[in-house]
Amino acid sequence: MDRRMPDIDGFEVAARIRKFKSGNRPIIVALIASAEEDLCVGKVMQIGVNGVIRKPVLMQGIASELRRILMQGNI
C-alpha cells in the first residue's frame, strides 16, 4: 500500500483494515519513499503493517521483504 494515495493516505487505510476483527489478518506491506523513511517506519509498525518496501522499488527488495514476512510465520 502506498502512503500517498489520492483520497486517503495509506496510514489511514492500514489502520482501518487492522480495526476489523475478522478471522483473517491480511498482510499489509507499506510502500514508502526513502526520504520519508525516518517518519514512516515507526508509524507503519505501530499501526500493524507487516513490512516496508522502499522506493525506488527493486525486485530484489520486494522479494527480500516478502520472504522475511512469510518466514515470520505469525501471519
Beta strands, then each sheet from edge to edge (+ up, - down):
strand 1: 29-33
strand 2: 51-55
sheet 1: 1+ 2+
end
